[in-house]
Amino acid sequence: MGGGLAGAKAAEALRNKDFDGHVVLFAAEEHLPYERPPLSKEYLLGKKQFDDFTAASSAWYRDHHVELQLGTEVTGIDPGAHTVSLPDDTTVSYDKLLLATGSSPRRPPIPGADAKDVHYLRTIDDAEALSSLLTEGFSLAIIGAGWIGLEVAAGARERGASVTVVETAEVPLMGALGREAGEVFAAMHRDHGVDLRLNTTVEEITTSGGTATGLKLGDGSTVAADAVLVAVGAAANIGLAEQAGLATGQGGVLVDASLRTSDPDIFAVGDIAAAEHPLFGTRIRTEHWANALKQPAVAAVGMLGGSQEYDELPYFFTDQYDLGMEYVGHAPEYDKVVFRGDLAGREFTAFWLDDANRVLAGMNVNVWEGLDDIKSLIRSREPVDPDRLVRA
């Protein structure tokens, strides 16, 4: 269930492991399964076309006997009967079921959120609609300074649009990176002409005749805009899992390290999987491309009766203006951040440490070597000398 990258990679993994049984892939969208990161990056800039980031061609599904049902959203799961229900009231039986239902953009309860020219970015259709607007002189207001909001801001500025970003936190990416690294992204966007409003709430998306005209902010000021992008995070699509009685938590479906849910015949991967992590000793749920890419192969092993644990370190990346970044690790709470390199010139490595000086996570900014060394430091769980990290 789920026609994104994770669903496609699960079908591929099953065939690569010589499973010759019946594989059905249900995709809610009418498009072939595809990767989502380009939607706010290369596709928005016109550097990639849709075919460049589809997970596989139509011919692949045909040649590998994968029954791809596009435009078909499963409406129910009956774990006892081992069936899923479809919109036409038919049912399909399964021996093993994989949930790869992804997530949906959060829609804040503010007036005007459903007006015309208010955009949300999740699908290729969303990206196409937004991209068609970004021309020289166009004005875009963005609610939220997370990854999607900042990547779209960068793309819009590169295409000549004026951009205002409104964020309730003190710095962009506060939840993902913390204050220290977030300040780097704040400075970069301001250097590129973004009007960045921090510590600011949105009271209303203003409208005229049902069409968005900008924002009314909590401090009483207003922002005029030709369109508004709401980018305040995503919520995992776990409604069907909850209805089926599967254990849920942390905003997702609870799975063990093999990605098996509380039902032994149902697995979950990608955005929805709150998975036990063998290294960190806790459950981790992240909405990152790397999980959609790599978790399905581990789930496929379990679906075919084998045993394997998913122990990859969380990983994500971003491209904004001339900044390229890779982050690896898990540091929702940390004691300090140390930097090596040129912070002002945005060419550096950052390390997140706990109170025992163990490396929890690392980030390379415009540095294209050393990621494996960072992974080794994280996996070692051994204390390091912060001063040596800075000097190395």
C-alpha positions in Angstrom: 0.0 0.0 0.0 1.5 3.3 -1.2 2.8 4.2 -4.6 5.8 6.3 -3.7 9.5 5.5 -3.7 9.1 3.1 -0.7 6.4 1.0 -2.4 8.3 0.8 -5.6 11.5 -0.2 -3.9 9.6 -2.9 -1.9 8.4 -4.5 -5.2 11.9 -4.3 -6.6 13.4 -5.9 -3.4 10.9 -8.8 -3.5 11.8 -9.6 -7.1 15.5 -9.2 -6.5 15.2 -11.8 -3.7 13.6 -14.2 -6.2 10.1 -14.0 -4.9 8.0 -15.3 -7.8 4.5 -14.9 -6.2 1.9 -12.3 -6.9 2.9 -8.7 -6.1 0.3 -5.9 -6.2 1.3 -2.2 -5.7 -1.6 0.2 -4.9 -0.8 3.8 -5.7 -3.2 6.6 -4.9 -1.8 8.9 -7.5 -2.2 8.4 -11.3 1.5 8.8 -11.8 4.2 6.2 -11.7 5.9 6.0 -8.3 8.6 8.7 -8.0 11.1 10.3 -5.7 9.9 13.4 -3.8 13.1 15.4 -3.0 13.3 16.9 -6.6 9.9 18.5 -6.2 11.3 21.2 -4.0 14.8 21.2 -5.6 15.7 20.4 -9.2 12.2 20.1 -10.6 11.2 23.4 -9.2 14.3 24.9 -10.9 13.6 23.2 -14.2 16.8 21.1 -14.0 14.9 17.8 -13.9 11.8 16.4 -15.6 9.4 13.9 -14.1 10.9 11.0 -16.0 14.3 11.8 -14.4 13.0 10.8 -10.9 10.5 8.1 -11.4 11.4 5.0 -9.4 11.0 2.7 -12.5 9.5 2.7 -15.9 6.1 1.2 -16.8 8.1 -1.5 -18.7 9.8 -2.5 -15.5 6.6 -3.3 -13.7 5.3 -5.2 -16.7 8.5 -7.2 -17.2 8.7 -8.1 -13.5 5.0 -9.0 -13.2 4.2 -6.4 -10.6 0.6 -5.4 -10.8 0.6 -1.7 -10.5 -2.8 -0.2 -9.7 -2.5 3.5 -10.2 -5.2 5.9 -8.9 -6.3 3.3 -6.3 -6.3 4.2 -2.7 -7.0 1.3 -0.3 -9.9 2.1 2.0 -9.6 -0.5 4.7 -7.5 -3.4 6.1 -9.0 -6.5 7.7 -6.0 -8.2 9.4 -8.1 -11.2 10.5 -9.3 -11.9 7.0 -6.0 -10.9 5.4 -7.7 -8.6 3.0 -7.6 -5.0 1.9 -10.7 -3.1 0.7 -10.8 -0.9 -2.5 -12.9 2.1 -3.4 -15.2 -0.1 -5.7 -16.1 -2.2 -2.6 -14.0 -5.2 -3.8 -11.4 -6.8 -1.6 -7.9 -8.2 -2.3 -6.3 -11.0 -0.3 -2.8 -10.9 1.0 -0.3 -13.2 2.7 2.0 -10.3 3.7 1.2 -6.6 3.6 3.5 -3.7 3.4 2.3 -0.2 4.5 4.2 2.6 2.7 1.5 5.2 2.8 3.8 8.2 3.4 2.6 11.5 4.8 0.5 14.5 4.0 1.2 18.2 4.5 -0.2 19.7 7.7 -3.0 22.2 7.2 -3.0 24.8 9.9 -6.4 25.9 11.3 -6.0 29.5 10.2 -8.5 31.5 8.2 -7.9 31.5 4.4 -5.9 28.2 4.4 -8.1 26.8 1.7 -8.3 29.8 -0.5 -7.2 29.8 -4.2 -3.5 30.3 -4.7 -2.7 28.8 -1.3 -0.3 25.9 -2.1 0.9 22.8 -0.3 3.8 20.7 -1.7 3.7 16.9 -1.6 2.9 15.6 -5.1 4.2 16.2 -8.6 0.9 18.0 -9.4 1.5 20.3 -6.4 5.0 21.0 -7.7 3.9 21.7 -11.2 1.2 24.1 -10.1 3.7 26.0 -7.9 6.5 26.0 -10.5 4.2 27.5 -13.1 3.9 30.6 -11.0 7.5 31.4 -10.1 8.6 34.0 -12.6 10.5 37.3 -12.4 8.6 39.8 -10.2 6.2 37.2 -8.7 5.8 37.4 -4.9 5.5 34.3 -2.7 4.8 34.2 1.0 5.9 30.9 2.7 4.6 29.8 6.1 7.3 27.7 7.7 11.1 27.7 7.6 11.6 23.9 7.5 13.3 22.0 4.7 10.4 22.4 2.2 9.9 26.0 3.0 13.6 26.9 2.6 14.2 24.8 -0.5 11.2 26.4 -2.2 12.4 29.9 -1.0 15.8 29.2 -2.6 14.3 28.0 -5.9 11.8 30.9 -6.1 14.6 33.5 -5.5 16.8 31.8 -8.2 13.8 32.2 -10.6 13.4 35.9 -9.8 10.5 35.8 -7.4 10.4 37.9 -4.2 10.0 35.7 -1.1 8.9 36.3 2.4 9.2 33.4 4.9 7.4 33.5 8.2 8.4 31.2 11.0 7.3 30.9 14.7 10.7 29.7 15.9 13.8 31.8 16.7 15.8 30.4 13.7 15.0 28.3 10.7 15.2 24.5 11.1 15.2 24.9 14.9 13.7 21.4 15.4 15.9 19.7 12.9 19.3 21.3 13.5 19.0 23.5 16.6 19.9 27.2 17.0 23.6 27.1 16.1 23.3 25.6 12.6 19.9 27.2 12.0 21.5 30.6 12.2 23.7 29.7 9.2 20.6 29.1 7.1 19.0 32.3 8.3 22.0 34.3 7.3 22.2 32.6 3.9 18.6 33.3 3.0 18.8 36.9 4.1 22.0 37.2 2.0 19.9 36.1 -1.0 17.2 38.6 -0.5 14.6 36.6 1.4 12.5 38.6 3.9 12.8 36.3 6.8 10.3 36.9 9.7 11.2 34.9 12.7 9.5 34.6 16.1 6.3 35.5 14.1 2.9 33.9 13.9 0.4 34.0 11.1 -3.1 35.0 12.1 -4.7 34.8 8.7 -4.1 34.2 5.0 -5.7 37.3 3.6 -8.0 36.9 0.6 -9.9 38.9 -1.9 -12.7 37.3 -3.8 -11.6 33.9 -2.5 -8.1 34.3 -3.7 -5.1 34.6 -1.4 -3.5 38.1 -1.3 -0.9 37.6 1.5 -0.6 37.2 5.2 -1.7 39.0 8.4 0.8 38.4 11.1 0.6 38.2 14.8 2.3 41.5 15.3 -0.3 43.2 13.3 1.8 43.7 10.2 0.8 42.3 6.8 2.7 40.7 3.9 1.4 41.1 0.3 1.8 38.1 -2.0 0.6 36.7 -5.2 0.5 33.2 -3.7 1.1 31.5 -0.4 2.9 28.2 0.3 2.0 26.5 3.6 5.0 24.4 4.7 4.5 23.6 8.4 5.5 20.0 8.3 3.7 16.7 7.5 1.6 14.1 9.2 2.1 10.4 8.6 -0.8 8.7 6.9 -1.7 6.2 9.6 -5.5 6.3 9.6 -5.9 2.9 8.0 -3.3 1.4 10.3 -5.2 2.7 13.3 -8.5 1.4 12.0 -6.9 -2.0 11.6 -5.9 -2.0 15.2 -2.1 -1.8 14.6 0.0 -0.3 17.4 0.8 3.3 16.8 2.9 6.0 18.5 5.3 8.9 17.8 2.9 9.9 15.1 3.5 6.7 13.2 3.1 2.9 13.1 5.2 1.1 15.7 7.5 -1.4 14.2 10.5 -3.5 15.5 14.0 -3.3 14.0 12.9 -5.7 11.2 10.1 -3.2 10.4 7.3 -5.6 11.4 4.2 -4.1 13.0 2.2 -5.5 15.9 0.6 -7.8 13.4 3.2 -10.4 12.3 2.0 -10.3 8.7 2.1 -6.5 8.2 5.2 -4.4 7.8 5.6 -0.6 7.6 8.4 1.5 6.0 9.1 5.1 5.2 7.5 8.2 6.7 5.1 6.2 8.8 7.5 3.7 10.4 8.4 4.4 14.0 11.2 1.8 14.2 13.3 0.5 17.0 16.9 1.4 16.2 19.5 -1.1 17.3 22.2 1.5 17.8 20.3 4.3 19.6 18.1 2.0 21.6 15.0 4.0 20.9 12.3 4.3 18.3 13.1 6.7 15.5 10.6 8.0 12.9 11.9 10.4 10.2 10.3 11.6 7.0 13.5 11.4 4.9 14.2 10.0 1.5 16.8 7.6 2.7 14.3 5.5 4.7 12.0 5.2 1.7 15.0 4.1 -0.4 16.6 1.6 2.0 14.0 0.3 4.5 11.9 -1.7 1.9 14.8 -4.2 1.3 14.9 -5.1 5.0 11.1 -5.4 5.2 11.2 -7.7 2.1 13.5 -10.1 4.0 11.0 -10.3 6.8 8.0 -10.7 4.5 9.8 -13.7 2.9 10.4 -15.4 6.2 14.0 -14.2 6.9 15.4 -12.0 9.6 17.2 -8.7 9.2 17.4 -5.4 11.2 17.4 -1.9 9.8 20.4 -0.2 11.4 21.1 2.6 8.9 21.9 5.9 10.5 19.2 8.6 9.7 20.4 10.6 6.7 19.1 13.6 4.8 20.4 16.3 2.5 19.5 19.6 1.1 20.5 21.9 -1.8 19.8 25.6 -1.4 21.5 28.3 -3.7 25.1 27.3 -3.7 24.9 25.3 -0.5 24.9 21.5 -0.5 24.5 19.7 2.8 24.5 16.1 4.1 23.4 15.2 7.6 23.8 11.9 9.3 22.8 10.7 12.8 20.2 11.4 15.4 20.4 14.3 17.8 16.9 15.4 19.0 18.6 16.4 22.3 22.3 17.4 22.5 24.7 19.2 24.8 26.8 21.2 22.3 27.6 21.7 18.7 31.2 22.2 17.5 32.2 23.4 14.0 35.3 22.7 11.9 36.0 24.9 8.9 34.7 28.2 7.5 31.4 28.9 9.1 31.0 32.4 7.6 31.9 31.0 4.2 29.5 28.1 4.6 32.1 25.4 4.0 32.3 23.5 7.3 31.5 20.3 9.2 29.3 20.4 12.4 29.2 17.8 15.1 26.4 17.4 17.7 27.7 16.0 21.0 26.0 14.7 24.1 27.1 15.5 27.7 29.6 12.7 27.5 31.2 14.1 24.3 29.9 11.3 22.2 29.0 12.2 18.6 25.3 12.0 18.0 25.2 13.5 14.5 27.3 15.3 11.9 26.7 17.6 9.0 28.9 18.5 6.1 28.2 21.8 4.4 29.9 22.2 1.0 32.3 19.5 2.1 32.2 16.3 0.1 34.4 14.0 2.0 34.4 12.5 5.5 30.8 11.4 5.9 32.0 7.8 6.5 34.3 9.1 9.2 31.3 10.8 10.9 29.3 7.6 10.7 32.1 5.7 12.4 32.3 8.2 15.2 28.6 7.9 15.8 28.6 4.2 15.7 31.6 3.9 18.1 29.6 5.5 20.9 33.0 6.5 22.3 33.7 10.0 23.8 35.8 12.3 21.6 37.9 15.4 22.3 35.8 18.4 21.0 39.0 20.4 20.5 40.4 17.7 18.2 37.2 17.7 16.2 37.7 21.4 15.5 41.4 21.1 14.6 41.2 17.9 12.5 
